[in-house]
Amino acid sequence: MRAHFLGKDPNSQEGQSPTLFATDRTDRVTYIAQGWKVTDPQALADIGDVPDYETLIEIPEDVIKMYARRYLEQGEEF
């Protein structure tokens, strides 16, 4: 699987940016998000158990907008 850079949080410092990537999987459309690891005790309690093979990350809304722009550019409807 390859990862294609889509964009990063414009408000983050160099080298510490939440970032969004698209993959080239052929069996389904997937994305890889790089963000801040969620460690807040209240947020973790609200979310509940997370399997060992998964993790929680927090990413800014601007990064999500990058996904929306790509989705709309491809002519898809929500």
C-alpha positions as semicolon CSV with decimal commas, in nm:
position;residue;x (nm);y (nm);z (nm)
1;M;0,000;0,000;0,000
2;R;0,126;0,347;-0,088
3;A;0,029;0,674;0,083
4;H;-0,030;0,994;-0,115
5;F;0,006;1,326;0,072
6;L;-0,313;1,535;0,064
7;G;-0,225;1,815;0,302
8;K;-0,137;1,920;0,653
9;D;-0,278;2,152;0,915
10;P;-0,175;2,501;0,804
11;N;-0,168;2,624;1,164
12;S;0,081;2,366;1,294
13;Q;0,455;2,408;1,334
14;E;0,691;2,251;1,081
15;G;0,740;1,879;1,145
16;Q;0,456;1,859;1,396
17;S;0,157;1,887;1,170
18;P;-0,152;1,673;1,165
19;T;-0,152;1,538;0,811
20;L;-0,388;1,351;0,581
21;F;-0,287;1,090;0,324
22;A;-0,487;0,887;0,071
23;T;-0,393;0,526;0,006
24;D;-0,388;0,338;-0,322
25;R;-0,575;0,033;-0,195
26;T;-0,779;-0,133;-0,466
27;D;-1,027;-0,318;-0,244
28;R;-1,164;-0,001;-0,075
29;V;-1,096;0,370;-0,036
30;T;-0,896;0,449;0,277
31;Y;-0,708;0,738;0,431
32;I;-0,426;0,764;0,682
33;A;-0,444;1,046;0,934
34;Q;-0,149;1,163;1,137
35;G;-0,255;1,354;1,445
36;W;-0,214;1,401;1,816
37;K;-0,252;1,088;2,026
38;V;-0,557;1,117;2,251
39;T;-0,447;1,095;2,614
40;D;-0,713;1,306;2,787
41;P;-0,868;1,085;3,058
42;Q;-1,220;1,224;3,012
43;A;-1,215;1,178;2,634
44;L;-1,085;0,822;2,675
45;A;-1,359;0,746;2,930
46;D;-1,625;0,891;2,699
47;I;-1,504;0,678;2,407
48;G;-1,460;0,353;2,598
49;D;-1,250;0,049;2,515
50;V;-1,030;0,062;2,207
51;P;-0,883;-0,263;2,070
52;D;-0,505;-0,304;2,105
53;Y;-0,463;-0,291;1,727
54;E;-0,632;0,052;1,703
55;T;-0,549;0,396;1,841
56;L;-0,729;0,728;1,877
57;I;-0,596;1,045;1,722
58;E;-0,720;1,402;1,728
59;I;-0,700;1,606;1,408
60;P;-0,806;1,964;1,334
61;E;-1,115;2,047;1,132
62;D;-0,896;2,202;0,861
63;V;-0,748;1,858;0,794
64;I;-1,097;1,708;0,759
65;K;-1,179;1,983;0,509
66;M;-0,890;1,854;0,295
67;Y;-1,073;1,523;0,273
68;A;-1,399;1,697;0,180
69;R;-1,229;1,898;-0,096
70;R;-1,075;1,583;-0,246
71;Y;-1,409;1,403;-0,226
72;L;-1,590;1,686;-0,403
73;E;-1,316;1,720;-0,668
74;Q;-1,379;1,358;-0,763
75;G;-1,743;1,444;-0,831
76;E;-1,882;1,236;-0,547
77;E;-2,194;1,333;-0,355
78;F;-2,224;1,312;0,023
